[in-house]
Amino acid sequence: MLDFHPFVVHFAIALLLVSVLFDVLSVTMERPHLQTVGWWNLFLGFLASLFAVITGLYAKNSAIFTEGVFPLLTYHQYLGIATAIVFTVLFVWRSSNQRALPERRRSWYLGGAVLGAILLIATGFIGGLLVFEHGANVEEVQRLQQEVKELHQYLPDSVTVEFSE
């Protein structure tokens, strides 16, 4: 079955990080027109993050994972949801301010955006570990696990097999 999470999640990561970058640049360089770029990236990143969470939850419930992955997968899931919530709050706040950075409490907004970016980077890092270190949702890893299980039935009970990296 096709997993759409890897296709969608990279759009959310790129768009939301670029949004934070342009919002910070618009304030530090005193270039208010950069807020427009920040707004559109926030808007598109917000939509992509919703799809990323939905496809991630679907992938979690439909995929086969190696043993020991579930604690890491749980951290990834909760961080992803927390990240989506932070950027949803920022999107609603910004939308209620006619797409501009808020004049009052601007530092709060930017602090929330930086926090969201940190959560986003942490979520992506853990997602990378899941795929590249643990083979989560990688078809070849799943096929090899099945072969090992099938071969294990032919071993005597006194023989144990350990895998090393």
N, C-alpha and C positions, 0 to 999 in steps of 0.2 A: 504494500500500500504506500502511496506517495505521501511523504511528510512535507508539508508546506512551511513548517517553522523555519528551517534554514534559509528559505528564499525570502521570507518576510522580515525576519529579525534584523537583517543587516541594513534594511532601509530605515527601520526605527532607530538603530544605533547611530547611523550616519546623520540622519536628519536632526535628531535631538541634540547631538553633540555640536553640530554646526549652528543650531539655534542658540545654544548657550554661548558659543564662541562669538557670534555676531552681536548678541545682546551685551556681552561684556565689552566688546570692541566699541560698540556705539556709545557706551558710557565713558570708557577710559580715553577714547580718542575724541570725545565730544562730537560725534557724527550721528545725529538723530536719524538720518536716512537709513542707516544700517539696521535700525529697529524693524524696518519693513522686511528685510531679509530674515532677521531673527523670527519675526511673526510667522512668515510662510513656512519656514522650516519647522517651527513649533507645531503649527497646524497639521502639516503633513506627517510629521513625526508622531504626533498624538494619535492620528488615525492608524499609522503603521504599528504603533505600540499596542493598540487594542487588538489588531490582528495577530501580532506576535504573541500576546498573552493567550488568546483563544487557540491559535494553532499549537502553542507550546503545551497547553493543557490537553489538547487532543492527542498530541504526540506522546505525552506521558502516559495516557490511558490506553494507547493502541500499540505501543512499541514494547519490545523485549530488551531488557537491560541486563548487564552482567551483575553478578552478586557484588554487594558492597557499594553500589552506585547510588542507592536510594537516599542515603543521608545527604550526599552532595547534590542530588537532583532536587531534594526538598529545599535546600538552601537556595538553589538556582530559581526554583519556582517562587518562593516567598520574596526573594530579592527582585525578581521580575515584576511581580504584582505590586510591590512597594514602589518600584521605579515608575510603573504606569500610573499609580495613584499620585505620586509627586508631580509628574508632568501633566496629569489631568487637572490637578489643582492649579498649576501654573497656567494652563490653557484657559481654564474658566476665568481665572483672575485677569489674565491679559485680555480675554474677549470682553469682559465687563468694563474694561478700560479703553475700549475702541481700538484694540490691537497695539496700543503703545505701551511702553514700559510705564508702570505706575509712577507718578511724581512723588506721592507720599509712600513711604516704606519701600522705596526702590531697592535699598540695600537688602531688605527682607526678601524681595522677589529674586534678586540676583543670588543671594545666599541659598534660597531654595533651588534655583537653577543649578548652581554648582553642586549642591547636595545630590540633586537628581542625576547629574553627570557622573558623580562618583559612584552612586548606586548602579548606574547603567554600565560603567566600566567593570565594576565588580561582578555584575550579573553576566556580562559577556565573557569575562575571564573564566568564571566557573563553567559557563556553557562550553567554552573551548576545552577545558579540562575534561568535561563529560565526553566530548566527542573524540579528542585526540589522545587522551590518556586512558580512557576507559572504554572507548569504542561504542558509546551509547548510540543506539539507533543506527549503527553501521551494519549493513546487511552481511558483509563478509565475516565480521566478528560473530554475528548470530549464527551463521552457517557453521563456522568452526566450533562454536560451543556445542551445537547439536551433534557434530561428528565426534567430539570428545565424549559426550554422554553416551553415544551409541557404542563407541569403542570401549568405554569403561565397563560395560556389561560383560565383556569377554575376559576381564582381568579377575584373577582369584581375589577373594575378599581380603587376603593377607597383604596384598600389594596396594600401596597408596601412591598416587601420582600428585606431584607438586609442580607448580608452574613458577618459573622465575622470569623476571624481565631482563 
